[in-house]
């Protein structure tokens, strides 16, 4: 098997695993609230990442931690996992899983806006057209197809889902400026995120002992949303001869997610969700394909 074939296989494996997470969130919310899910799953992720550092012989990197890296992880850990997952899981608790899954995929377009504001990147007419298409898709989902009524299915849930996309985009914007090794920074970010979540859980009286069903859910989320899958994805990118093509595979995830949601969560997928998703992804792909050709 060639390097590129291995890269594609690993990328598809990561995409498939990530596609199960929306259903895992929704099902686990039957046993724990959103704060408790984040607390336990982020702990699982921290343990996994610590073991990974030890097994790969990179645990010594933590001895060279500087004040600057601690400060960076304190900020990054607040954005993700703390704020991002806390808001996203709350969105899942009030929206249909299919809506939360799709609305979270607006983050690439939010990243375009943030890059223009903070990195001073140029906004082209392709960027504007892409944003209009994607956010029109968001409006279709938010109104469940009745766009001219401007009556949102669940305003709080919609705002939460879009806010989570904002925090994710902000995290990746800061990540561009973080020159530390991948394993080191992810571990430290999640360690800070877990500490924030623990403090928040204590303040909101959310410390409990999870039952068997809840335990299965938080282990799955901690490993396959926050831990192992990210490592698989990074390895896929390292092996890739064309990282752009591999990165585009991630846009298969929301479509696969909807299939899994319909089976596992037993939600009937609404036409407005499919149309909205096609418009959101269409806007993103327009930005990637035509926008890059014009540069």
Buried (B, 14 or more C-beta within 10 A) or exposed (E): EEEBEBBBBBBBBBBBBBBBBBBBBBBBBEBBBBBBBBBBBBBBBBBBBBEBBEEEEBBEBBEEEEEEBEEBBBBBBBBBBBBBBBBBBBBBBBBBBBBBBBBBBBBBBBBBBBBEEEEEEEEBEBBEBBBEBBBBBBBBBBBBBEBEEEEBBBEEBBBBBBBBBBBBBBBBBBBEEBEBEBBBBBBBBBBBBBBBBBEBBEEEEBEEEBEEEBBBBBBBBBBBBBBBBBBBBBBBBEBBEEBEEBBBBBBBBBBBBBEBBBEBBEBEBBEBBBBBBBBBBBBBBBBBEEBEEEE
